[in-house]
Amino acid sequence: MNLNEHVRPGLAVIRAETGIRHQTIRTFGASGAWWSTGIGGWDTMDEILAYLHTGKGIALNNYRHNVGGGREGGPLADDKSGPDPWRAVPCPLRADGTIDVTADAGGWRVLRKVNALGTVDDITLFMNSPPESMTVNGKTYGSPTGSNLREDCFEAYAAFCADVTKAYLDAGIPVKYISPVNEPQSQWDAGWQEGCYFSPEQIFHLSRLLLGELDKRGLSVRLSLNESAEMLNREYVYDFYRDLLADDTIYPRLDHFAAHGYHASLEQKKAFYRFAQDTAAALGKPMLPINQTEWAAWHQTEQLTEARRLTMTGRSIYDDFTGLHADTWEYFAAVARGDDALIVVSDAEPGAFRLTRHFWAVGNYSKFIKGYTRVQVEETGLAEGVVGSAYLAPDGGRLVFVTVNETGEDQAVTLAGVPEGSLGEVYETSMERTCETAKGCMSADNGYILPAQSVTTFVFRLG
């Protein structure tokens, strides 16, 4: 079915320049907080994970496993009305100092299933808080000031992180990264989830201790640092990145810099990428790629519709790939009770779930471009709110365009940079359909009408 037979090519053009190549897209993933503890016993667990991590759904190949600090009873629920058992993640540290990776029974079942699928390349262990026994206030949420990790427990916490990593590896989980701090600039004293403040100096101190503990155990697992909550933070992003590259102990053991993609525009992300390039050049070192390790389709003040979440997600991925040159992109909650999750569930009907439109918007990228190299795109004459990026297959045999139309109107575009007469398969996510199946084919000789509030993927075979 030719979807654009009667659409004339126009002045709004997205042109791929396949000779100018940028980063290769490695992984797409999502976090196991705070749902894996809760759904690990559901009859629908296998189906949910298949939607997340296989071609049945969006084929994520990265998983972030939450190692709990052991908050008994759980922090407050999101509505602050009482404890949320899903956020009460048991800690694997036993009283005798040994590690029990099955302590979080639900999370352990999810992790084993994810690993058994054989589709996940990267597994990260991440901690929101040290164990309760190591904290200042005896809780896994923060004190009003300073770090909640006791000064006399930095060595113990580093050893715990290394012991946990070894225990998971011994249990057959191929852990690639360990992330010992999460959004460390926040105090986390509200108590609604686990969290711990660390100063940049404390993160560096802890990281050196942790590397030493990993070496003692002969583990080649890499660190993922520092999971800043805000891409624009000078102290935890710009200064921290510079200091990482200058640190001859930690820098050689890293293969990326981890930051969360909240609260930054495309231009601001481009500015940070330029800073990273310039910093690396000034120090005479290869730059650390920037991984976007947490983002979610939520807004502090705006009431979001399903269509808005759809286009926000498509645009966020575009911004991170073209602005940050990220090669890894990770969503926050793969599953949750709120509408910002990729998959929405409810306490009222355990086991039931709903795939959101922004779930499929992630799929417009993750199903099609893993292992592909982003190529230069010239965007000419596009309406504000319309963007496009392009990705070349490793063997050069396919070129994939992904477009986002954030506007409330249909928009005509022309795709260029493919041979004359080329046909492309079209995969659309809008409020009318999803990229689960192809919509049809289009001819690159003609223009194409992007539906209002949509993310659309075009797959062209070259040669």
Kinemage of the C-alpha trace (Angstrom):
@kinemage 1
@onewidth
@group {chain A} dominant
@subgroup {mainchain}
@vectorlist {calphas} color= white
{ca met a 1} P 0.000 0.000 0.000
{ca asn a 2} L 1.516 3.323 -1.131
{ca leu a 3} L 0.622 5.794 1.586
{ca asn a 4} L 1.805 8.953 -0.191
{ca glu a 5} L 1.025 8.359 -3.854
{ca his a 6} L -0.689 11.736 -4.239
{ca val a 7} L 1.522 13.840 -1.923
{ca arg a 8} L 3.824 16.167 -3.823
{ca pro a 9} L 7.352 16.756 -2.501
{ca gly a 10} L 7.581 20.110 -0.769
{ca leu a 11} L 9.936 22.608 0.803
{ca ala a 12} L 9.874 21.002 4.261
{ca val a 13} L 12.750 18.541 3.902
{ca ile a 14} L 14.545 16.101 6.182
{ca arg a 15} L 17.715 15.155 4.298
{ca ala a 16} L 20.046 12.398 5.503
{ca glu a 17} L 23.763 12.837 4.825
{ca thr a 18} L 24.995 9.245 5.192
{ca gly a 19} L 28.631 10.259 4.695
{ca ile a 20} L 28.610 12.248 7.946
{ca arg a 21} L 28.314 9.814 10.824
{ca his a 22} L 27.984 10.299 14.558
{ca gln a 23} L 27.424 7.889 17.459
{ca thr a 24} L 26.292 4.277 17.237
{ca ile a 25} L 23.141 3.657 19.270
{ca arg a 26} L 23.883 0.891 21.785
{ca thr a 27} L 21.010 0.379 24.189
{ca phe a 28} L 17.525 1.359 25.262
{ca gly a 29} L 16.391 0.522 28.754
{ca ala a 30} L 14.242 1.234 31.779
{ca ser a 31} L 14.434 1.098 35.552
{ca gly a 32} L 13.136 -1.693 37.807
{ca ala a 33} L 12.158 0.836 40.489
{ca trp a 34} L 9.665 0.651 42.022
{ca trp a 35} L 7.567 -1.939 40.307
{ca ser a 36} L 9.649 -5.118 40.122
{ca thr a 37} L 9.171 -5.717 43.847
{ca gly a 38} L 5.416 -5.483 43.331
{ca ile a 39} L 4.738 -7.451 40.135
{ca gly a 40} L 7.269 -10.241 40.653
{ca gly a 41} L 4.496 -12.612 41.747
{ca trp a 42} L 1.913 -11.669 39.123
{ca asp a 43} L 0.686 -14.206 36.576
{ca thr a 44} L 1.146 -11.540 33.903
{ca met a 45} L 4.802 -10.839 34.779
{ca asp a 46} L 6.125 -12.833 31.800
{ca glu a 47} L 3.821 -11.029 29.387
{ca ile a 48} L 4.782 -7.604 30.737
{ca leu a 49} L 8.497 -8.383 30.451
{ca ala a 50} L 8.029 -9.743 26.926
{ca tyr a 51} L 6.433 -6.438 25.909
{ca leu a 52} L 9.363 -4.551 27.417
{ca his a 53} L 12.290 -6.687 26.322
{ca thr a 54} L 11.361 -8.616 23.174
{ca gly a 55} L 10.145 -7.881 19.666
{ca lys a 56} L 6.592 -8.506 20.862
{ca gly a 57} L 6.835 -5.004 22.263
{ca ile a 58} L 9.594 -2.397 22.211
{ca ala a 59} L 12.649 -4.692 22.527
{ca leu a 60} L 14.572 -2.854 25.259
{ca asn a 61} L 18.075 -4.321 25.672
{ca asn a 62} L 19.085 -2.609 28.920
{ca tyr a 63} L 17.768 -3.130 32.459
{ca arg a 64} L 18.463 -1.206 35.672
{ca his a 65} L 17.967 -3.369 38.770
{ca asn a 66} L 17.181 -1.549 42.016
{ca val a 67} L 19.155 -2.811 45.023
{ca gly a 68} L 17.083 -1.852 48.056
{ca gly a 69} L 18.332 -0.292 51.259
{ca gly a 70} L 15.737 -2.135 53.337
{ca arg a 71} L 13.217 0.515 54.383
{ca glu a 72} L 10.793 -1.416 56.592
{ca gly a 73} L 7.141 -0.670 55.964
{ca gly a 74} L 7.942 1.399 52.915
{ca pro a 75} L 8.245 5.138 52.406
{ca leu a 76} L 5.078 7.152 51.962
{ca ala a 77} L 2.898 6.463 48.956
{ca asp a 78} L 2.899 9.004 46.145
{ca asp a 79} L -0.240 10.604 47.557
{ca lys a 80} L 1.537 10.817 50.954
{ca ser a 81} L -1.401 8.979 52.602
{ca gly a 82} L 0.511 5.967 53.866
{ca pro a 83} L 3.209 3.374 53.224
{ca asp a 84} L 3.723 2.041 49.712
{ca pro a 85} L 4.882 -1.580 49.873
{ca trp a 86} L 6.326 -1.383 46.359
{ca arg a 87} L 8.860 1.159 47.603
{ca ala a 88} L 9.839 -0.971 50.610
{ca val a 89} L 12.575 -2.853 48.756
{ca pro a 90} L 14.292 -5.390 51.031
{ca cys a 91} L 18.056 -5.057 51.372
{ca pro a 92} L 20.226 -8.032 50.362
{ca leu a 93} L 22.572 -7.401 53.329
{ca arg a 94} L 21.914 -9.939 56.094
{ca ala a 95} L 22.596 -9.216 59.770
{ca asp a 96} L 25.653 -11.504 59.641
{ca gly a 97} L 27.152 -9.471 56.752
{ca thr a 98} L 26.421 -12.002 54.009
{ca ile a 99} L 24.435 -11.171 50.868
{ca asp a 100} L 21.068 -12.653 49.897
{ca val a 101} L 20.188 -11.674 46.329
{ca thr a 102} L 16.725 -13.222 46.785
{ca ala a 103} L 15.779 -10.900 49.679
{ca asp a 104} L 13.672 -8.815 47.288
{ca ala a 105} L 11.751 -11.832 46.031
{ca gly a 106} L 9.696 -9.984 43.407
{ca gly a 107} L 12.637 -8.016 42.080
{ca trp a 108} L 14.761 -11.163 41.943
{ca arg a 109} L 12.119 -13.017 39.898
{ca val a 110} L 11.887 -10.096 37.465
{ca leu a 111} L 15.678 -9.850 37.137
{ca arg a 112} L 16.085 -13.570 36.484
{ca lys a 113} L 13.340 -13.505 33.881
{ca val a 114} L 14.815 -10.450 32.145
{ca asn a 115} L 18.198 -12.171 32.010
{ca ala a 116} L 16.710 -15.452 30.781
{ca leu a 117} L 15.057 -13.738 27.835
{ca gly a 118} L 18.506 -13.409 26.253
{ca thr a 119} L 17.687 -10.011 24.760
{ca val a 120} L 19.345 -7.746 27.342
{ca asp a 121} L 22.932 -6.627 26.740
{ca asp a 122} L 23.481 -4.339 29.737
{ca ile a 123} L 22.399 -4.851 33.350
{ca thr a 124} L 23.084 -2.091 35.868
{ca leu a 125} L 22.780 -2.467 39.631
{ca phe a 126} L 21.810 0.862 41.166
{ca met a 127} L 21.376 1.993 44.753
{ca asn a 128} L 19.175 4.821 45.961
{ca ser a 129} L 20.442 4.587 49.544
{ca pro a 130} L 22.985 2.697 51.615
{ca pro a 131} L 21.524 0.005 53.897
{ca glu a 132} L 19.686 1.301 56.960
{ca ser a 133} L 22.435 -0.019 59.228
{ca met a 134} L 24.925 2.415 57.641
{ca thr a 135} L 22.856 5.607 57.710
{ca val a 136} L 22.919 8.569 60.064
{ca asn a 137} L 19.211 8.469 60.851
{ca gly a 138} L 18.735 4.699 60.629
{ca lys a 139} L 16.463 5.177 57.621
{ca thr a 140} L 16.971 4.927 53.878
{ca tyr a 141} L 15.715 8.415 53.186
{ca gly a 142} L 17.835 11.434 53.911
{ca ser a 143} L 18.584 13.686 56.806
{ca pro a 144} L 17.745 17.402 56.389
{ca thr a 145} L 21.421 18.264 55.885
{ca gly a 146} L 24.537 16.402 54.805
{ca ser a 147} L 24.921 12.853 53.598
{ca asn a 148} L 22.884 10.168 55.302
{ca leu a 149} L 25.805 7.728 54.954
{ca arg a 150} L 27.689 7.767 58.237
{ca glu a 151} L 31.271 9.038 58.000
{ca asp a 152} L 32.560 5.770 59.483
{ca cys a 153} L 30.660 3.675 56.903
{ca phe a 154} L 32.086 4.800 53.545
{ca glu a 155} L 34.433 1.801 53.485
{ca ala a 156} L 31.627 -0.521 54.582
{ca tyr a 157} L 29.267 0.801 51.916
{ca ala a 158} L 31.892 0.384 49.201
{ca ala a 159} L 32.469 -3.192 50.358
{ca phe a 160} L 28.703 -3.813 50.380
{ca cys a 161} L 28.374 -2.559 46.797
{ca ala a 162} L 31.197 -4.843 45.679
{ca asp a 163} L 29.802 -7.811 47.633
{ca val a 164} L 26.362 -7.318 46.107
{ca thr a 165} L 27.864 -7.154 42.629
{ca lys a 166} L 29.819 -10.355 43.163
{ca ala a 167} L 26.758 -12.106 44.585
{ca tyr a 168} L 24.681 -11.286 41.518
{ca leu a 169} L 27.497 -12.343 39.200
{ca asp a 170} L 27.884 -15.614 41.128
{ca ala a 171} L 24.136 -16.152 40.742
{ca gly a 172} L 24.470 -15.933 36.958
{ca ile a 173} L 23.443 -12.298 36.395
{ca pro a 174} L 25.930 -10.646 33.963
{ca val a 175} L 26.168 -7.289 35.737
{ca lys a 176} L 27.958 -4.739 33.553
{ca tyr a 177} L 27.656 -1.564 35.655
{ca ile a 178} L 27.159 -0.571 39.258
{ca ser a 179} L 25.717 2.838 40.146
{ca pro a 180} L 26.265 3.545 43.872
{ca val a 181} L 24.545 6.958 44.044
{ca asn a 182} L 21.337 8.306 42.527
{ca glu a 183} L 20.434 11.982 42.088
{ca pro a 184} L 22.951 12.775 44.835
{ca gln a 185} L 22.360 16.531 44.966
{ca ser a 186} L 18.951 15.967 46.612
{ca gln a 187} L 18.533 15.555 50.386
{ca trp a 188} L 15.695 13.010 50.047
{ca asp a 189} L 14.409 13.979 53.497
{ca ala a 190} L 10.706 13.928 52.516
{ca gly a 191} L 10.633 10.160 52.982
{ca trp a 192} L 8.529 9.174 49.994
{ca gln a 193} L 11.312 7.043 48.512
{ca glu a 194} L 14.807 5.880 49.342
{ca gly a 195} L 17.561 8.385 48.586
{ca cys a 196} L 20.809 9.803 49.909
{ca tyr a 197} L 22.667 13.071 49.417
{ca phe a 198} L 26.371 12.971 48.512
{ca ser a 199} L 28.651 15.906 47.800
{ca pro a 200} L 30.822 15.607 44.676
{ca glu a 201} L 33.881 15.097 46.912
{ca gln a 202} L 32.103 12.252 48.719
{ca ile a 203} L 31.161 10.604 45.417
{ca phe a 204} L 34.788 10.672 44.299
{ca his a 205} L 35.906 9.253 47.658
{ca leu a 206} L 33.288 6.494 47.553
{ca ser a 207} L 34.106 5.681 43.911
{ca arg a 208} L 37.803 5.189 44.644
{ca leu a 209} L 36.945 2.952 47.588
{ca leu a 210} L 34.514 0.946 45.460
{ca leu a 211} L 37.038 0.463 42.659
{ca gly a 212} L 39.484 -0.878 45.235
{ca glu a 213} L 36.885 -3.312 46.551
{ca leu a 214} L 36.025 -4.495 43.041
{ca asp a 215} L 39.714 -5.074 42.369
{ca lys a 216} L 40.069 -7.118 45.568
{ca arg a 217} L 37.347 -9.422 44.251
{ca gly a 218} L 38.738 -9.532 40.736
{ca leu a 219} L 35.610 -7.971 39.218
{ca ser a 220} L 35.717 -6.060 35.939
{ca val a 221} L 32.332 -4.386 36.447
{ca arg a 222} L 32.399 -0.691 35.563
{ca leu a 223} L 31.018 2.254 37.526
{ca ser a 224} L 28.169 4.440 36.281
{ca leu a 225} L 28.448 7.993 37.674
{ca asn a 226} L 26.844 10.170 38.883
{ca glu a 227} L 23.168 10.035 37.875
{ca ser a 228} L 22.615 13.772 38.334
{ca ala a 229} L 18.959 14.768 38.584
{ca glu a 230} L 19.411 17.824 36.376
{ca met a 231} L 21.404 18.080 33.184
{ca leu a 232} L 22.164 21.764 33.783
{ca asn a 233} L 23.605 21.455 37.289
{ca arg a 234} L 27.007 23.148 37.273
{ca glu a 235} L 28.460 21.335 40.284
{ca tyr a 236} L 27.198 17.818 39.571
{ca val a 237} L 27.337 17.850 35.771
{ca tyr a 238} L 29.767 20.371 34.275
{ca asp a 239} L 32.321 20.470 37.105
{ca phe a 240} L 31.914 16.791 37.897
{ca tyr a 241} L 32.490 15.796 34.260
{ca arg a 242} L 35.668 17.890 34.118
{ca asp a 243} L 36.947 16.445 37.401
{ca leu a 244} L 36.194 12.887 36.260
{ca leu a 245} L 38.316 13.296 33.147
{ca ala a 246} L 41.133 14.735 35.252
{ca asp a 247} L 41.033 11.860 37.758
{ca asp a 248} L 43.570 9.208 36.751
{ca thr a 249} L 42.119 6.599 39.128
{ca ile a 250} L 38.445 6.716 38.178
{ca tyr a 251} L 38.486 7.927 34.557
{ca pro a 252} L 40.221 4.830 33.100
{ca arg a 253} L 37.520 2.643 34.652
{ca leu a 254} L 34.579 4.433 33.040
{ca asp a 255} L 33.078 4.161 29.575
{ca his a 256} L 30.370 6.834 29.990
{ca phe a 257} L 29.067 9.694 32.080
{ca ala a 258} L 25.547 9.126 33.425
{ca ala a 259} L 23.038 11.955 33.761
{ca his a 260} L 19.262 12.253 33.875
{ca gly a 261} L 17.686 14.159 31.033
{ca tyr a 262} L 15.214 16.288 32.994
{ca his a 263} L 14.805 20.063 32.720
{ca ala a 264} L 17.079 20.766 29.749
{ca ser a 265} L 16.304 21.984 26.246
{ca leu a 266} L 17.930 20.760 23.046
{ca glu a 267} L 20.177 23.829 22.925
{ca gln a 268} L 21.234 23.322 26.530
{ca lys a 269} L 22.081 19.693 25.815
{ca lys a 270} L 24.103 20.747 22.803
{ca ala a 271} L 25.959 23.209 25.015
{ca phe a 272} L 26.890 20.497 27.489
{ca tyr a 273} L 28.090 18.231 24.678
{ca arg a 274} L 30.320 21.039 23.364
{ca phe a 275} L 31.644 21.551 26.898
{ca ala a 276} L 32.433 17.822 27.139
{ca gln a 277} L 34.256 17.924 23.811
{ca asp a 278} L 36.256 21.016 24.767
{ca thr a 279} L 37.101 19.631 28.203
{ca ala a 280} L 38.387 16.372 26.779
{ca ala a 281} L 40.448 18.212 24.168
{ca ala a 282} L 41.965 20.510 26.788
{ca leu a 283} L 42.978 17.523 28.903
{ca gly a 284} L 44.194 15.520 25.901
{ca lys a 285} L 41.850 12.621 26.653
{ca pro a 286} L 39.019 10.886 24.785
{ca met a 287} L 35.704 12.277 25.948
{ca leu a 288} L 33.360 10.120 27.994
{ca pro a 289} L 30.116 9.507 26.077
{ca ile a 290} L 27.069 10.929 27.836
{ca asn a 291} L 24.416 8.356 28.690
{ca gln a 292} L 20.861 9.525 29.383
{ca thr a 293} L 19.977 7.163 32.243
{ca glu a 294} L 16.617 8.462 33.457
{ca trp a 295} L 13.750 10.435 31.986
{ca ala a 296} L 9.974 10.169 32.290
{ca ala a 297} L 6.993 11.753 30.547
{ca trp a 298} L 5.833 13.918 33.420
{ca his a 299} L 5.564 17.644 34.020
{ca gln a 300} L 5.618 19.609 37.250
{ca thr a 301} L 2.819 22.008 36.328
{ca glu a 302} L 1.206 20.889 33.064
{ca gln a 303} L -1.655 18.360 32.983
{ca leu a 304} L -0.492 15.972 30.287
{ca thr a 305} L -2.697 14.179 27.801
{ca glu a 306} L -1.781 10.795 26.367
{ca ala a 307} L -0.927 12.476 23.053
{ca arg a 308} L 1.316 15.004 24.800
{ca arg a 309} L 3.229 12.254 26.614
{ca leu a 310} L 3.640 10.480 23.274
{ca thr a 311} L 5.281 13.432 21.532
{ca met a 312} L 7.252 14.517 24.620
{ca thr a 313} L 8.878 11.098 24.678
{ca gly a 314} L 9.699 11.052 20.981
{ca arg a 315} L 11.132 14.561 21.224
{ca ser a 316} L 13.185 13.763 24.334
{ca ile a 317} L 14.887 10.864 22.558
{ca tyr a 318} L 15.540 13.056 19.526
{ca asp a 319} L 17.064 15.772 21.732
{ca asp a 320} L 19.327 13.334 23.570
{ca phe a 321} L 20.570 11.622 20.423
{ca thr a 322} L 21.134 14.795 18.413
{ca gly a 323} L 22.080 17.150 21.269
{ca leu a 324} L 24.013 14.960 23.703
{ca his a 325} L 25.138 12.386 21.122
{ca ala a 326} L 23.942 9.790 23.652
{ca asp a 327} L 24.384 6.151 22.700
{ca thr a 328} L 22.222 4.860 25.564
{ca trp a 329} L 18.734 6.059 26.447
{ca glu a 330} L 16.813 4.861 29.485
{ca tyr a 331} L 13.320 5.529 30.769
{ca phe a 332} L 12.504 5.716 34.466
{ca ala a 333} L 9.540 3.558 35.507
{ca ala a 334} L 8.858 0.823 33.009
{ca val a 335} L 5.794 -0.118 35.060
{ca ala a 336} L 3.883 1.959 37.617
{ca arg a 337} L 0.459 3.000 38.796
{ca gly a 338} L 0.793 6.478 37.286
{ca asp a 339} L 0.165 7.486 33.684
{ca asp a 340} L 3.784 8.570 33.206
{ca ala a 341} L 4.924 4.904 33.252
{ca leu a 342} L 5.454 3.009 30.017
{ca ile a 343} L 3.073 0.326 31.269
{ca val a 344} L 0.293 1.339 33.670
{ca val a 345} L -1.035 -1.005 36.353
{ca ser a 346} L -3.455 -0.642 39.252
{ca asp a 347} L -3.756 -1.981 42.785
{ca ala a 348} L -7.480 -2.356 42.144
{ca glu a 349} L -6.874 -5.059 39.556
{ca pro a 350} L -3.539 -6.827 40.185
{ca gly a 351} L -2.189 -8.395 37.014
{ca ala a 352} L -4.039 -6.132 34.613
{ca phe a 353} L -1.936 -3.667 32.629
{ca arg a 354} L -2.190 -1.036 29.891
{ca leu a 355} L 0.421 -0.149 27.279
{ca thr a 356} L 0.651 3.611 26.902
{ca arg a 357} L 1.150 5.508 23.673
{ca his a 358} L 4.545 6.759 24.882
{ca phe a 359} L 5.517 3.112 25.417
{ca trp a 360} L 5.163 2.711 21.672
{ca ala a 361} L 6.851 6.067 21.030
{ca val a 362} L 9.993 4.610 22.624
{ca gly a 363} L 9.504 1.655 20.309
{ca asn a 364} L 9.656 3.925 17.262
{ca tyr a 365} L 13.364 4.143 18.098
{ca ser a 366} L 14.201 1.035 20.136
{ca lys a 367} L 12.624 -1.481 17.749
{ca phe a 368} L 14.503 -0.156 14.740
{ca ile a 369} L 17.864 1.511 15.411
{ca lys a 370} L 19.833 -0.482 17.997
{ca gly a 371} L 23.323 -0.923 16.582
{ca tyr a 372} L 22.672 1.715 13.924
{ca thr a 373} L 24.816 4.830 13.506
{ca arg a 374} L 23.202 8.237 13.588
{ca val a 375} L 23.962 10.219 10.449
{ca gln a 376} L 23.844 13.938 9.848
{ca val a 377} L 20.432 15.344 8.979
{ca glu a 378} L 19.692 18.689 7.380
{ca glu a 379} L 16.261 19.938 8.428
{ca thr a 380} L 14.943 22.621 6.074
{ca gly a 381} L 11.653 24.484 6.182
{ca leu a 382} L 10.087 22.347 8.905
{ca ala a 383} L 7.262 23.713 10.989
{ca glu a 384} L 8.132 24.435 14.608
{ca gly a 385} L 7.544 21.229 16.535
{ca val a 386} L 8.546 18.937 13.668
{ca val a 387} L 11.947 17.228 13.827
{ca gly a 388} L 13.649 14.232 12.263
{ca ser a 389} L 16.775 12.134 12.735
{ca ala a 390} L 18.298 9.314 10.661
{ca tyr a 391} L 20.255 6.127 11.380
{ca leu a 392} L 22.292 3.828 9.136
{ca ala a 393} L 22.475 0.050 9.590
{ca pro a 394} L 25.889 -1.488 10.361
{ca asp a 395} L 26.069 -3.054 6.906
{ca gly a 396} L 24.804 0.089 5.202
{ca gly a 397} L 21.782 -1.779 3.894
{ca arg a 398} L 19.070 0.179 5.692
{ca leu a 399} L 18.453 3.817 6.476
{ca val a 400} L 15.897 4.655 9.162
{ca phe a 401} L 14.285 8.062 9.662
{ca val a 402} L 12.407 8.838 12.885
{ca thr a 403} L 10.213 11.932 12.830
{ca val a 404} L 8.272 13.692 15.583
{ca asn a 405} L 5.308 15.962 14.940
{ca glu a 406} L 4.464 17.724 18.198
{ca thr a 407} L 1.920 20.031 16.587
{ca gly a 408} L -1.835 19.629 16.621
{ca glu a 409} L -1.983 19.572 12.817
{ca asp a 410} L -0.873 17.212 10.058
{ca gln a 411} L 2.461 18.286 8.585
{ca ala a 412} L 3.869 17.577 5.113
{ca val a 413} L 7.551 16.651 4.876
{ca thr a 414} L 9.881 15.258 2.235
{ca leu a 415} L 12.485 12.626 3.133
{ca ala a 416} L 15.690 12.927 1.131
{ca gly a 417} L 19.062 11.241 0.990
{ca val a 418} L 17.898 7.864 -0.304
{ca pro a 419} L 18.114 6.644 -3.923
{ca glu a 420} L 15.395 7.712 -6.324
{ca gly a 421} L 12.479 5.293 -6.327
{ca ser a 422} L 13.175 4.021 -2.809
{ca leu a 423} L 10.266 2.637 -0.833
{ca gly a 424} L 10.120 2.869 2.927
{ca glu a 425} L 8.059 0.886 5.424
{ca val a 426} L 6.097 3.214 7.717
{ca tyr a 427} L 5.568 2.609 11.452
{ca glu a 428} L 3.397 5.233 13.107
{ca thr a 429} L 2.546 5.889 16.743
{ca ser a 430} L -0.309 8.336 17.161
{ca met a 431} L -3.626 8.309 18.953
{ca glu a 432} L -4.954 6.231 16.054
{ca arg a 433} L -2.300 3.495 15.832
{ca thr a 434} L 1.023 2.202 17.164
{ca cys a 435} L 4.337 1.114 15.662
{ca glu a 436} L 3.610 -2.496 16.636
{ca thr a 437} L 2.892 -3.222 12.960
{ca ala a 438} L 3.669 -1.436 9.699
{ca lys a 439} L 1.112 1.032 8.422
{ca gly a 440} L 2.221 0.497 4.840
{ca cys a 441} L 4.902 1.796 2.454
{ca met a 442} L 5.755 5.225 1.097
{ca ser a 443} L 7.794 6.446 -1.857
{ca ala a 444} L 10.723 8.748 -1.155
{ca asp a 445} L 9.982 10.436 -4.489
{ca asn a 446} L 6.916 12.058 -2.929
{ca gly a 447} L 6.167 14.008 0.201
{ca tyr a 448} L 4.571 12.454 3.257
{ca ile a 449} L 1.915 13.716 5.665
{ca leu a 450} L 2.946 13.295 9.306
{ca pro a 451} L -0.198 12.957 11.434
{ca ala a 452} L -0.751 15.478 14.208
{ca gln a 453} L 0.919 14.522 17.521
{ca ser a 454} L 2.773 11.519 16.182
{ca val a 455} L 6.112 9.751 16.075
{ca thr a 456} L 6.768 7.988 12.769
{ca thr a 457} L 9.561 5.648 11.696
{ca phe a 458} L 10.497 5.069 8.037
{ca val a 459} L 12.665 2.070 7.152
{ca phe a 460} L 14.344 2.203 3.727
{ca arg a 461} L 16.353 -0.607 2.160
{ca leu a 462} L 19.363 0.746 0.300
{ca gly a 463} L 20.700 -0.949 -2.810
